[in-house]
Amino acid sequence: MIDDIFEVPMPATFPPLFTGEAVSGSTDPFAKACTQAIIGCDAGLLVHSITPDRIRAAIVFAPETPLEKAMIAMIACGVGFQNAMGALAPPEVGVHLGWQGEIYVNGGRSGRLRVAASDRNAEKMPNWLVVGLEIDLLPQGDGETGDNPNDTCLMMEGCGDISPIRLLEAWSRHTLVWLNDIETDSPRALHEQWRGLAKGVGEEITLTLPDSPSGTFVGIDEDFGMLLKTGADTRIIPLFHCLENGETS
């Protein structure tokens, strides 16, 4: 079925405020989007690449708030993807989100969100922020499926009939809905939605951050910072620590 989809390429149609730019499979859309943002491009640029085994895309944002609050764009993109899958996938398919950007389908890791910004100062408004999406359509690597028991892909979870182009379009639409909701109302609804999708709350976790903090994930603060409890102490790990290339200064 997936091979049939790729016999005749279908152009993507994105909602207003987004401008699509398709790149070849060898080009990393996330890196391309960051480069375009550095050079100077309009907000809403959506760079994307769809190959038979993977969807990769990235959106350029122009934040109007300090970095700590601008990171909400990453949450909107994650919830937007879950909503897109909810609209296109079979009803029994469950999608959950990890705090660091992991995307889980039926409990297995099938993709991730990435994020980068022009400035790593939490109190400064960045010139740009890029959120990337990567979703596996087919199993990755040359090994057997059992080599990575925690990983999965859309085909393995009964989603092989979903058109990658249509999923990408739906992601952009649902993400835009949340961005508009945040701007016109408040992040309250996004908080509620994300909490219902969060994976690992109440569990012992170890984050893949430079100092590898570990403890019990007990919740999030108003800016989606992680509340991590270790013994009698609870610390807040701001979401901007998920920026690539280490923690913020």
C-alpha positions in Angstrom: 0.0 0.0 0.0 2.8 2.5 0.9 4.6 1.7 -2.4 1.4 2.5 -4.2 1.1 5.8 -2.5 4.5 6.8 -3.8 3.9 5.9 -7.5 2.2 9.3 -8.1 3.6 12.1 -5.9 0.8 14.2 -4.4 1.4 17.9 -3.6 0.8 18.9 0.0 -1.8 21.6 0.8 -1.1 23.6 3.9 -3.4 26.0 5.7 -3.0 29.8 5.6 0.1 31.2 7.4 2.1 28.1 6.4 4.3 27.9 3.3 5.5 24.5 2.2 8.9 23.7 0.9 9.6 20.1 -0.2 13.2 18.9 -0.1 14.9 15.7 -1.3 15.1 12.7 1.0 18.8 13.3 1.6 18.2 16.8 3.0 17.3 17.1 6.7 14.3 19.4 6.8 15.1 20.4 10.4 18.6 21.6 9.5 17.2 23.3 6.4 14.6 25.1 8.3 17.2 26.3 10.9 19.4 27.5 8.0 16.5 29.4 6.4 15.6 31.0 9.7 19.2 32.2 10.3 19.4 33.6 6.8 16.0 35.2 7.2 12.6 33.8 6.2 9.0 34.3 7.0 7.4 32.6 10.0 5.3 29.6 8.9 7.9 28.1 6.5 7.2 24.3 6.7 10.1 22.3 5.2 9.3 18.7 4.6 10.5 15.4 3.2 8.5 12.3 2.7 10.2 9.0 1.8 8.7 5.5 1.7 10.0 4.9 5.3 9.7 8.2 7.0 8.1 11.6 7.3 10.4 14.5 8.3 9.2 18.1 8.6 10.1 21.4 10.4 8.2 24.6 11.0 9.9 28.0 11.5 8.3 30.2 14.2 8.9 33.9 15.0 8.2 34.1 18.8 6.8 37.2 20.4 7.6 36.0 23.9 10.7 35.0 25.8 12.1 31.6 25.1 10.7 30.0 28.2 7.2 30.7 27.1 7.9 30.4 23.3 8.7 26.7 23.9 4.9 26.2 24.0 5.2 25.8 20.2 6.8 22.4 20.7 3.8 21.3 22.8 1.3 22.6 20.2 3.1 20.7 17.5 3.0 17.5 19.6 -0.6 17.7 20.5 -1.3 18.7 16.9 0.3 15.5 15.7 -1.8 13.4 18.1 -4.9 15.2 16.9 -4.0 14.5 13.3 -3.5 10.8 14.0 -6.8 10.7 15.9 -8.5 12.0 12.7 -6.8 9.6 10.3 -5.8 6.5 12.2 -8.0 3.5 13.2 -9.9 4.3 16.5 -7.9 1.7 18.4 -4.6 3.4 17.8 -3.3 5.4 20.8 -0.7 8.2 20.5 1.1 9.6 23.5 3.8 12.2 24.0 7.0 12.2 25.9 8.2 15.4 27.7 11.4 15.5 25.7 9.5 15.2 22.4 9.2 11.5 22.0 6.1 10.3 20.1 4.7 6.9 21.0 2.1 4.9 19.0 0.4 2.1 21.0 3.2 2.4 23.6 6.1 2.0 21.1 8.4 4.9 20.2 7.7 5.8 16.5 9.1 9.3 16.2 10.1 12.5 17.9 9.9 16.3 18.0 13.1 18.4 17.8 13.5 22.0 18.7 16.1 24.7 18.2 16.2 28.5 18.7 18.3 31.5 17.8 19.0 32.3 21.4 19.4 30.1 24.4 18.6 32.7 27.1 15.3 31.7 28.7 14.4 35.4 29.4 15.2 36.7 26.0 12.8 36.6 23.0 14.5 34.5 20.2 14.6 35.8 16.7 13.3 32.4 15.5 12.4 28.9 16.8 12.2 25.7 14.8 10.2 22.6 15.7 10.9 19.5 13.8 8.8 16.3 13.4 10.1 12.8 12.5 7.8 9.8 12.2 8.7 6.3 11.1 6.4 4.8 8.5 8.4 1.6 8.2 10.8 -0.2 10.6 14.2 1.5 10.7 17.6 -0.1 10.5 18.8 -3.5 9.1 18.2 -5.5 12.3 15.2 -7.7 13.2 12.2 -6.1 14.8 13.2 -7.7 18.1 16.4 -5.8 18.2 14.6 -2.6 19.2 11.5 -3.8 21.2 10.6 -0.3 22.3 10.5 1.1 18.8 7.6 0.8 16.3 6.3 2.4 13.1 3.0 3.4 11.7 2.8 0.3 9.4 3.4 -2.1 12.3 0.6 -0.4 14.3 -2.1 -0.8 11.6 -1.6 2.7 10.1 -0.1 1.6 6.8 -3.1 2.9 4.9 -2.6 6.5 6.1 -1.3 8.8 3.3 1.9 10.4 4.6 1.0 13.6 2.7 -2.4 13.8 4.3 -1.0 13.1 7.7 1.5 16.0 7.2 -1.3 18.3 6.1 -3.4 17.3 9.1 -0.5 17.9 11.4 -0.1 21.5 10.1 -3.9 22.2 10.4 -4.2 20.9 13.9 -1.0 22.6 15.0 -2.4 25.9 13.7 -5.6 25.5 15.6 -3.7 25.2 18.8 -1.4 28.1 18.0 -4.5 30.3 17.3 -6.2 29.0 20.5 -3.1 30.0 22.6 -3.0 33.4 21.0 -6.7 34.3 21.3 -7.5 32.5 24.6 -4.9 31.0 26.9 -2.7 27.8 27.1 -5.2 26.3 29.5 -6.9 24.0 27.0 -3.5 22.9 25.6 -2.4 22.1 29.2 -5.4 19.9 29.7 -5.0 18.1 26.4 -1.2 17.5 26.9 -1.7 16.1 30.4 -4.1 13.5 29.0 -1.5 12.5 26.4 1.7 12.6 28.5 3.6 9.4 28.9 5.5 8.7 32.1 3.7 10.8 34.6 3.9 9.2 38.0 6.8 7.0 36.9 10.5 6.9 37.6 12.4 8.3 34.6 15.9 9.4 33.6 16.1 12.2 31.1 18.6 12.3 28.2 19.9 15.7 29.2 23.6 16.6 29.9 23.4 15.8 33.6 20.9 12.9 33.1 18.6 13.9 35.9 16.3 11.2 37.2 13.4 10.9 39.6 9.6 10.7 39.6 7.8 12.7 36.9 5.0 14.2 38.9 3.7 16.9 36.5 4.4 20.1 34.7 4.4 23.8 35.6 2.6 26.6 33.7 5.3 26.7 31.1 5.4 23.0 30.7 8.5 22.6 32.8 8.9 19.1 34.2 8.3 18.6 38.0 10.9 15.9 38.9 10.8 14.6 42.4 13.9 13.0 43.9 13.4 11.9 47.5 11.8 14.8 49.4 12.9 17.4 46.9 11.1 18.4 43.7 12.9 20.4 41.0 11.7 22.1 37.9 13.4 21.3 34.6 12.4 24.0 32.1 11.2 22.8 28.7 13.8 24.9 27.0 16.4 22.4 28.3 15.1 20.2 25.4 16.8 22.6 22.9 19.3 20.7 20.8 23.0 21.0 21.7 22.6 21.0 25.4 21.0 23.1 28.1 20.5 26.8 27.9 22.8 29.2 29.5 
